[in-house]
Amino acid sequence: MDQIAITAEVPKSPWGATTTKVVCPCSFTDVMSEQLAKQLDDESHSFPDFSNVSAALDAGEERETDNDLMLAQMLQMQFDKEFDTQLRTEEKKFNGDSKLSISFENYRMVHPYEASGSSEDEVDWQDSCDDPYKADKPTTTPRRGFTGKGKNITTKHDEVVCGRKNTARMDNFAPEINVGDGLGMDLKLSNQVYNSLKQHCYSEQRRSARLHEKKEHSTAEQAVDPRTRLLMYKMVNAGILENINGCISTGKESVVFHANGGSMEKNAVPDECVLKVFKTTLNEFKNRDKYIKDDYRFIDRFSKLNPRTIIRLWAEKEMHNLARMKKAGIPCPEVVVLKKHILVMSFIGKDHVPAPKLKEAMLGSGDMKRAYYQVVHMMQQLYQECNLVHADLSEYNMLWHEGKVWLIDVSQSIEPNHPHSHEFLFRDCRNVATFFQKGGVSEAMNMYELFNVVSGLQLSGDSEAEFLAQIEALEKMNEDHVQRRGKKMYTFSDGGPPLLHDEDD
């Protein structure tokens, strides 16, 4: 039998000449053999093993590029990696810091030769659409409202169906509401339980929004909101203040900071200053509007302002009251500048140490007696010369510095023509008399005598109730006079109570 030499021509490669592979000679019978034919077919369709293409690329190994398929796969995989990297960058930039994120996973170009567990940037299974642990959707009731026939009929009000629907609806709750992990469990929530959880979710969302609003737009405790902080920074940048050191006192209505003074064009700035920042939370002012709404200096403006703007009136009111007191020679802080609800004043103290309150000052009998007469004299000056009533005078609003008493916190101070001025004055007299009597000042007058000395009235009473009744009757008479005649003014006489007359008389 003749032998035939079989040659096989390999496709021409762009990187080299065409090569011809010579197969060893075989007989015609062997050529016709099915086994040989199958062997030749396998050899003609076989390709090199490219399972380690990714590892070869990562390791930087040099491989032969004689085969076009291998080269194309390598280039395609490199392109897919760069595309996926850019896609993740765009996804991160698009989502930002949002609690809810959008995934671009469906647009990834996953290469078939890329190992699923070898990539460090692989997205977690929970972010993919093919979640193997995702709970099945509950069966829905057809539009007609029931399924089945006869005894096997099931309506949309079925307890089991409603329970499963309510469990599935919990996925719509806000992300911050932890609803638990019900995967693999056939939970059935009743309508009552689901409605309670839904209402709790809405309540928590509203509460979170209120807390966020309070944090961003309020001044409380020793913290300030961003707007107030910006005003403080502007004062430093303008050179009015050199720096702001820290909080030295907190009260019901304000927070006080210590600062080093800078310079101004017209007015001199003290070396040490205080910033009185009035709290912008409305809770502290709900019961304090009576101090300002009946004050004739602000009555025209009070009704036209919203509650938050009224807080600025407290700072303005204290500035005007301090200006009156300074003009009368009463020891008090000196106003430097007012900016919205921030009042800059001179510092009562030395070397960053504030002067002690009269309650905390360790005074001897001589200093206590001298302080008492100073307080009585300042109350008379405040009422008669400044035409003011402190309305919150106590040992906590008086400082002891350089051997004398200084008055502070006069934002709530009112004029004597206020409908409740005498009630507030009597309360101040009671606080002062009680403090100095307990302090061992034998010359201290009682609250009734001190009230008559300060106000110039000649009221009498055996008890506090009778005394207050006379004060209320006097204020009632003054209020009726205002309604009939207009704004009231006091004229002091030597021997009796103040007389009321019109402004044009």
Buried (B, 14 or more C-beta within 10 A) or exposed (E): EEEEEBEEEEEEEEEEEEEEEEEEEBEEEBEEEEEBEEEBEEEEEEEEEBEEBBEBBEEEEEBEEEBEEBBEBBEBBEEBBEEBEEBBEEBEEEBEEEEEEEBBBEEBBEBEBBEEEEEEEBBEEEEBEEEEEEBEEBEEBEEEEEBEEEEEEEEBEBEEBBBBBBBBBBEEBEEEBEBEEBEEEEEBBEEEEBEEBBEEBEEBBEEEEEEEEBEEBBBBEEEBBEBBBEBBEEBBEEEBBBEBEEBBBEBEBBBBBBBBBBEEEEEEBBEBBBBBBBBBBEEBBEEBEBBBEBBBBBEEEBEEEEEBEBBBBBBBBBBBBBBBBBEBEBBBBBBBBBBBBBBBBBBBBEEEEBBBBBEEBEBEEEBBBBBBBBBBEBBBBBBBBBBBBBBBBBBBBBBBBEEEBBBBBBBBBBBBBBBBBBBBBBBBBBBBBBBBBEBEBEEBBEBBEBBBBBBBBEBEEEEEEEBBEBBEEBBEEBBEBBEEEEEBBBEBEEEEBBEBEEEEE
